[in-house]
Amino acid sequence: MGAPESIALPTDVPPGEMIDISVNFIAPEKIGVYESIWLLQSPEGVIFGVGSSANQPVWTKVRVILQSQGITHTAPVPLGTSTFSPTPPISQEIAYDFAGDACQAQWVNNDSLLPCPGLDGGLSGSVLPVNQAIMENGNAFQLPALLMLPPSSVIGNIQGTYPEYEVQAGDHLQATVGCEEDALPCSVLFQVAYQNSLGVIKDLWSIGEFYDGQLFNLDLDLAPLAGERVKFILRVSSIGNPEGDRALWVAPRIVRLPVPGNTPEVIIPATPTGTPFIASSTPMIPPTALPITATPTQMAESGNQGSQSLFQRIIEMLISFFNMIFGN
């Protein structure tokens, strides 16, 4: 799309600092969807990306439509992991439910407060908590969701600022995002941000979405915010004409996943008895998985030798047990 093959960063960027980089594109004349995918390169020539594993590209998606509808484009920079999936992620422990607590948030459009729930079709924009969602690919989810309709203005923007939440280790912000079924003109930018204790608003993640039959699953690791009290912000902005924009957040929530390294403590008595005792916060295997029964050969052995054989077998079974649990 007319962009150069590479663009040099204008200055050195130390860890933790940010700069803006501009890339000029020329939208193709033919109607369709186009993508431009970019990666980073070190002075030594090492290629890398963004995200927790430093392997995700930065990308821009451009949609060319009929001239009567105008030309719209998106330029998202996903800071978390965003992958395609036909169903929302399933997790065990839900720490916070953005859809269920939607009306505890403060909702605003470009310049004024909005009621919650709002009215479908209002010119000022609205948010509607719903219990089911039919997405642009036809999938129907029987899950709590947020239907967000940006206001009919040049800058169509709607956002909700949620009550203060203390982020814990293992917290992930998850959701499935996309346009609603039959919302053909839909072209929006989904964003997640947060407000810290000083009132400063910082962006966490964003992605452009339009009516192309695809959904995106967000799984944003909140580990960098662990221990902080923040106010999360869910935002949808129109890209181009806001008419017909109907954006869905399906099952937006914070889930708490196990933190690697937090394994249950295992205690072995110094002097084993007839049946070894294993203390654990959760049962690992049924007790019957560790039979401690002397064989006829062992029973025939005499005195101290038989005792040592039984003791040795207990030790061997304990070693085998822990190898099974933790690997060799």
NUVEXFI-125140 format. One record per residue (C-alpha): x, y, z. Coordinates in steps of 0.25 Angstrom, whole numbers, padded with zeros to 4 digits, always signed. Layout:
! residues N
XYZ
...
//
This chain:
! residues 328
+0000+0000+0000
+0011+0009-0003
+0018+0008+0010
+0033+0007+0011
+0040-0006+0014
+0045-0001+0027
+0045+0011+0036
+0056+0016+0046
+0052+0019+0060
+0054+0035+0062
+0062+0033+0075
+0067+0023+0085
+0055+0017+0093
+0060+0012+0107
+0051+0001+0113
+0038+0006+0119
+0038+0018+0110
+0028+0021+0098
+0029+0028+0084
+0020+0030+0073
+0023+0024+0059
+0016+0029+0047
+0014+0021+0034
+0007+0026+0022
-0001+0017+0013
-0009+0018+0000
-0022+0011+0000
-0024+0002-0012
-0034+0005-0022
-0040-0009-0022
-0051-0012-0012
-0046-0021-0001
-0039-0023+0012
-0024-0021+0012
-0014-0024+0024
+0000-0018+0026
+0008-0026+0036
+0021-0020+0043
+0031-0026+0053
+0043-0019+0060
+0058-0021+0057
+0070-0018+0067
+0082-0011+0062
+0089-0025+0061
+0078-0030+0052
+0070-0038+0062
+0055-0038+0058
+0045-0038+0069
+0030-0034+0072
+0022-0029+0083
+0013-0036+0094
+0018-0045+0106
+0026-0054+0097
+0031-0043+0088
+0026-0050+0075
+0013-0043+0072
+0013-0033+0060
+0008-0019+0059
-0002-0018+0048
-0011-0009+0041
-0024-0014+0034
-0030-0005+0023
-0044-0007+0017
-0048-0001+0004
-0063+0001+0001
-0072+0007-0009
-0068+0022-0011
-0083+0026-0007
-0080+0020+0007
-0066+0027+0008
-0053+0020+0012
-0050+0015+0026
-0038+0009+0032
-0033+0004+0045
-0019+0004+0051
-0019-0004+0063
-0007-0007+0071
-0010-0019+0080
-0002-0019+0093
-0008-0032+0098
-0010-0046+0092
-0022-0046+0082
-0025-0059+0075
-0037-0063+0066
-0046-0074+0073
-0061-0077+0070
-0064-0077+0085
-0060-0069+0097
-0050-0074+0106
-0054-0082+0118
-0048-0080+0132
-0051-0085+0146
-0050-0073+0155
-0057-0060+0151
-0051-0049+0159
-0059-0038+0152
-0071-0038+0142
-0071-0025+0134
-0084-0029+0127
-0091-0032+0141
-0086-0020+0147
-0088-0011+0135
-0097-0001+0142
-0087+0001+0153
-0078+0008+0143
-0079+0022+0139
-0083+0023+0124
-0080+0035+0115
-0080+0039+0100
-0071+0049+0095
-0075+0060+0105
-0087+0056+0114
-0092+0045+0123
-0100+0033+0118
-0111+0025+0126
-0109+0010+0128
-0116+0003+0122
-0117+0012+0110
-0128+0012+0099
-0125+0004+0086
-0124+0015+0075
-0121+0027+0083
-0114+0038+0076
-0105+0041+0088
-0100+0026+0088
-0103+0015+0098
-0099+0003+0105
-0108-0009+0107
-0105-0021+0116
-0110-0033+0109
-0111-0048+0113
-0108-0053+0099
-0101-0049+0087
-0102-0052+0072
-0089-0049+0065
-0085-0045+0051
-0081-0059+0048
-0095-0064+0052
-0090-0070+0065
-0100-0069+0077
-0094-0068+0091
-0103-0070+0103
-0094-0061+0112
-0094-0048+0118
-0090-0037+0108
-0089-0022+0106
-0095-0016+0093
-0089-0003+0091
-0094+0007+0081
-0085+0020+0079
-0092+0033+0077
-0096+0039+0063
-0085+0049+0063
-0072+0052+0056
-0064+0046+0067
-0073+0034+0071
-0068+0030+0085
-0074+0023+0097
-0067+0018+0109
-0070+0012+0123
-0060+0015+0135
-0062+0004+0145
-0061+0004+0160
-0047+0003+0166
-0041-0011+0166
-0029-0017+0172
-0021-0026+0162
-0016-0039+0167
-0005-0048+0162
-0011-0058+0152
-0022-0048+0147
-0025-0048+0132
-0035-0039+0125
-0043-0047+0115
-0054-0044+0105
-0058-0048+0091
-0061-0035+0082
-0068-0033+0069
-0079-0027+0062
-0094-0031+0064
-0101-0039+0053
-0106-0031+0041
-0098-0019+0046
-0092-0018+0032
-0087-0004+0033
-0080-0007+0046
-0066-0002+0047
-0061+0001+0061
-0048+0001+0070
-0049-0007+0083
-0040-0002+0094
-0036-0005+0108
-0030+0005+0117
-0029+0008+0132
-0028+0020+0141
-0017+0019+0152
-0018+0024+0166
-0012+0038+0161
-0024+0039+0151
-0015+0037+0139
-0021+0029+0128
-0013+0018+0121
-0016+0010+0109
-0015-0005+0110
-0020-0011+0097
-0027-0008+0085
-0032-0014+0072
-0040-0010+0060
-0052-0018+0056
-0062-0018+0045
-0072-0027+0038
-0063-0037+0032
-0069-0050+0039
-0057-0051+0049
-0057-0050+0064
-0045-0048+0073
-0042-0054+0087
-0035-0045+0096
-0026-0051+0107
-0019-0039+0114
-0009-0043+0125
-0010-0032+0136
+0002-0037+0143
+0009-0023+0141
-0002-0017+0149
-0002-0027+0161
-0004-0020+0174
-0009-0007+0168
-0023-0001+0170
-0028+0003+0157
-0041+0007+0149
-0043-0001+0137
-0048+0006+0124
-0056-0001+0113
-0057+0008+0100
-0062+0007+0086
-0060+0017+0076
-0066+0018+0062
-0056+0018+0050
-0062+0027+0040
-0077+0028+0039
-0083+0023+0053
-0097+0020+0046
-0099+0005+0048
-0088+0002+0058
-0092-0008+0068
-0081-0014+0076
-0081-0026+0085
-0072-0030+0097
-0076-0044+0100
-0073-0049+0114
-0064-0038+0117
-0058-0041+0131
-0045-0043+0139
-0041-0057+0142
-0031-0062+0152
-0022-0073+0147
-0012-0081+0155
+0001-0074+0157
+0013-0083+0152
+0022-0087+0164
+0011-0088+0174
+0011-0103+0176
+0006-0110+0188
+0016-0113+0199
+0019-0128+0201
+0024-0133+0215
+0030-0146+0217
+0032-0152+0231
+0047-0154+0235
+0044-0168+0240
+0034-0175+0231
+0024-0184+0237
+0016-0196+0231
+0008-0186+0222
+0015-0173+0218
+0008-0160+0221
+0008-0149+0210
+0002-0136+0214
-0003-0127+0203
-0013-0116+0202
-0021-0124+0191
-0021-0139+0189
-0012-0142+0178
-0015-0157+0175
-0024-0167+0182
-0018-0174+0194
-0019-0187+0187
-0009-0183+0177
+0002-0185+0188
+0000-0200+0192
+0010-0203+0204
+0009-0218+0205
+0020-0228+0207
+0022-0239+0196
+0023-0253+0200
+0038-0252+0197
+0040-0241+0206
+0032-0248+0217
+0041-0260+0217
+0054-0251+0219
+0059-0250+0233
+0061-0240+0243
+0067-0227+0239
+0069-0231+0225
+0053-0231+0223
+0052-0218+0230
+0062-0211+0221
+0055-0217+0209
+0041-0212+0213
+0048-0198+0216
+0055-0198+0202
+0042-0201+0195
+0035-0190+0202
+0046-0180+0197
+0045-0186+0183
+0030-0184+0182
+0031-0170+0188
+0042-0166+0177
+0033-0172+0167
+0021-0165+0172
+0028-0151+0171
+0034-0154+0158
+0020-0157+0153
+0015-0143+0159
+0027-0134+0156
+0034-0142+0145
+0048-0148+0145
//
